[in-house]
């Protein structure tokens, strides 16, 4: 293995290859940062050009974009509460509050460090244990995926608000939006009201851009008009070594979650980010501080979503099954060059495989170096007058929404959900719960229906699937925990009142 890694290192540091790696990393960072212009879109655009490159150069380009775009989305998530991609949505929970406190540089520093650590460790896992992880991924069928999604959806009760009811309402609203259109399983249209543009449902990216970005612009504009908008002072302070040690277990736990979920076909970085954030809250001694701007709230999702990048490659390289949308595009690149991913790939194209491993390792190191040097430059964006910045953000929102399908309807839906997000912010309904329902609802429904076909509509047969039952039980516990906390708080308050009355 060491010999193959050395050959891969020699290949990747060749002038042309290292230049492609570096330029692709920058491109991934830029596309990851701009709302709507995701790494998936960039990979789709450059895929035809890989035909004219060698297999090493073409795949290194895609791997570099994949590696850097996940981190890039955290920049606007922290600075403007606008996730560059869905997997960065959880980063907004504490990233933006830190920016409001004048700690944008520190927040970006945490995101850079944890992104690099999560990505680097996931590649090491990929190198050492690819075949074993691939076997584990094959264990997951529809019941297990439904259990995992149910566990993820249970988090909505504790996202972004003190009201459990509002969290559930927001989550269910997101799930409802996800049901609009022709169903994948039955081909039957739901909630289309005879409108043809609703047959395909609402495009996902315009909803995300509208609910996060446009709604934030509307809310900030209202504050400006009401003379209550304050310019944030920026403290250019990078995270200290002492703080890194303090959050070490958050990083380790989130990395493990990212490894496991990343190995599951099409599970995605978004799910790992939300689950990692919830687990950070669960294990914290001060869970009430989450959502107010603490570094643990950034470390958890950013470690997890980057930790998926390496293990998502496992099912692609070892089994030929894409582990994410991005790796599905990479599968196309392999096929363009006449290479079939699978068990024989490690034997027939050993040098190519280990070159990709080294590209991902170096890519994560470069991300840390580039990110650390650009922090002080990036935070200067906050010094721009928001009255000038807000229309620019809206223009990028419109471009990003239109670019998905070249459909003017997507711009309309982006502004519509921007208004929805504005009122959700105004009346304290948690946007993260809405997005969680939107992402996981359709996946949960699909796998539930597949499970019912597998079980001949006998729901009790879920009990014969241990992994699925573990996730379902964890989901039920997660749903009940906020209620238990409220009951404990009520009993404590009641006890104090009785004690005071007796005195």
C-alpha angles and dihedrals in degrees: 000000000000090000092052092048090052091051089048090051091050090051097048095049092057106120097248094044095047090048091052090048094051096044092046090051090054091047091050091050092051095047091043090054099050113079110248095008096096132174088255090060092048092049089051091052096048096041094090090052092057087070089072093048132074115266090254095051095044095048093042088056093053093043091051092050090048092050098047103037093066090059093041092064091061093066098070090033088063100036101040106009088250113127112216088213136008092259089063095054093097090053090067092065094077102004096071095043087055089053089052088054091054093255099114094126092052091048091051089047091056091048092050095047096044093044090053093045094047093047095043094049092046090056090050088052089048092053096047104036110021097128094045093048090049090056090051091051090055090062090068115092132160095291092052092047091049090051091049092049091047089054090049093049091051088069090074091085092067104036120116102324142070090225114087090192093055090048092053092045092051092047093049090048089056091049090050092053088051091058095058114110137029110333117240094220101046106016089231119139116236128196093348094128090208092298110137095207089061093058089086091041126230114317109249101226096053089052091052092046092047098043094048110023107029093040090052090052091050092049094047092046090054089054091049091051089047092049090239098110114110127196111238119234112225124224109201095212123141120213112277126232089245091058091048090056090048093056096039095113091049088055094046094047093047092047091054091049089050092049094052098043093041090060092056113094111257094346091126140205093271092067093047091050094052094044092047091051091050092049090050088055092045094052096040121108088215106037091162090072093065111104092029096084116280128153094237088065089060098037094056101055096034093051092046100046092050092044088063092062096075100040091043084066090057097076090043097051100034101036107015090241117127113240093198142002090270093053089048087061089048089054086060090053091052090050092048088061094043095251120138115207114221141094092313091056090079090054104037098037103026095144092052093050094050092044088058089049091054091045090057093046093050091041092060091047091050091048090057093048094045093043095049093051094047099048095092090047095047095051089058087076086077090062091066113103106261090221087067096036099051097065089046090053091049091050091053089046091055093046093048092048094047094046093064097070103351087244124140088210089071091059089051092050090047091057091042092055089043088062090045090052091048092057091043089057092045094053096036100249107153113248092197090062090051091051092046090054091046093052101040102029098077092041091051092048093050094049092044091055091047089049091051090053089049092048096041089245093302104135091188089071088076082082089068091062108076097189093049091048092050090056093045092051091048088050092052091049090050091051092050098044096079090049091050090050091051091049091049091049091049092049091048092050091045091051091051091050091051091048092050092048091051091051 
